[in-house]
Amino acid sequence: MTKRIKIILFSIVIILPFANNCFGESSSKQTSIKLSGEDYWYSFLLGGDALKETKEFDNGTVTGKYLTRHGYVPFIISKKKINDPKSKTQGYIFYGNFNAFWMMKDKKRESRERAKQQLKTITGLDFNSKEEWEQWVQKNMPYLHFSEDQGLLIVVMPEVNQNESQSLR
């Protein structure tokens, strides 16, 4: 009798919640992941349904559903992280890396051309290979910035005054 009770309890506690998650039934205790600003912008740029059902709240947070390889997961992020220029810049770089990867990987010419066009859309520059993109990012990483005015990932070189430039030589 006690063995049956243990099996039933095991089924209720362990197997049932696992089965619900596997078959898409949401658990009332499902918690939201804290999404980074970089992941938010990367997903935003991917478009489609990468982010869905987003809602802004007066308390400074945004919630919604974030597409992962395991399906949609509820997320929460602060508006402060979304508006952080470094997070937005990094999200654009992640998106560029994604497109550069497909320039190399995809054998279909139209897919490679679309990836090249996406890189041009986010930078205003032409890249003909994944290596060109990677070299540009590596060379300019400390100076990359997303320009709200231009809507582009740009290189912003620091201004150096006369006295500082002499000490840099």
N, C-alpha and C positions, 0 to 999 in steps of 0.2 A: 504494500500500500504506500509506504513512504517513497519507494522508487518511482511510482507513478506520479506522485505529487511533485517530486523533483524534476521529472521530465516535463510535466505541464508548466511548472514555474520557469524552467529553462526556456521552453518554447515562448512563453509570454514575455519574458525579460530580454532574451537574446535574439531569437529568430524573428519574432513579429516586427520589431522596429526595423531590422535589417531588410526584411521582405518589403515593408512599406516604402523604404527609401529606394530599393531596387526597382520597384514597379511604379515609381513616380508619385506615390501618394505622399503628400507633404505631412510632415510631423508638426504638431502644434508647438513643439519645443525647438524647431529648426532655428538656428541662430544665423545672423548675418555676418559675412566676412567683412573685415575692414579693408576696403579697397585703397590702394595707393593712388596718388595723383597721376603717376606715370601710367599705371594700368588703366585708369579711367580714360586718359587721353588716347592711349593706344587703341583701346576698344572703341572709343568714339570715332576715331579715324577709320577703323575697319568698317564702320557703318553696318548696315543691315540690322540684324538682331543681336549684335554683340552686347549691347546694353539695351534693356527694355524696361518698360513700366517705371521710368524714373520719376521721382516726386521730390520737390524741394519743400523744406519745412522752415518755419520761422526761427527755429533754434539753430540754424546754420548748417543743417545736414541735408544730404541728398541720399535717397534710398532707391533701390530698384533691383533688377535681376541682371546678373553678370554671367555671360556664357563661358563655361570652362569645358574641358574635354569630357567631363562627366555630366554635362548638362548645365542647366541654369542654377545659380546659387544666389540667394539674396545677398545684397551688399549694402553697406553704409559708408559714406565718405563725407568729410566736412567740406563746406564750400571753400574754406581757407586752403585746403589741399588742392582742390580743383583750380583755384585761382593763382596758385603758386607758380611763378614764371619758370622756375627750375623744373618743376614736375611736368609742366606743359612741354617744355623743350625736350626733356627726356622721353616723354611719350611720343613726340614727333620723331625722335631718333629711333626708338623701338620700331615705329611704323616704317621708317625708311629701311631699317635692317630687314624687316619682313619682306618688303618689296625687292630689295637687293638680292635676298635669298632666292626669290622666285625668278629673278632675271637669270640666275645661273641654273636653277633646278628645272624649270619648266621647258619642255621641248617644243611646245607650241609657240610659234612666232607671235601670235596675237597676245598671248598671255605675257610674254616677255616685254612686248611693246606697251602693254597696259601697266606693267610694273615700272618701266622706264618713265611713263607719263606721270605716274603717281609720285615718283621721286622729283620730277620737274615741278609738279603741283605744289609740293611742300618746300622746295628750295629755290625754284626759278632757274635751276641749272640742269644741264644735260649730263647724264651718266650712262655710259655704254656697257658697264660691267659691274659686277658685285665688288671687284677689287678697287675700281675707281671710287665707288661710294665709300668703302671702308677706309681707303687712304685719305679721302677728304674729311671724313669724320674724325679719324685719328689725328690728323694734322691740326684740325680746327676745334677739337673737343672743348678746350678751355674757353673758347670764344663763341661757341654756338649759343644762339638765343632765338626764341620764337618771337617774331615781331608782330604784335597785334595790328599795327598800322598797315603793314604789307601783307600780312597773312602768310608769312613765310618763315622758314628756319634760315636764319642768316648768321654771318660771321661778324661779330662786333669786336674789333681790336681795341684794346685800352689805349686811351690817349696818354702819351708820354710827354712830359714837359722837357724843356731844354736841359735842365740840371739832371733830371732822372735819366735821360737818354745817354748822357756822358758816363754815368755810373754803370750803365748796362753794357757798355762796350767791352 
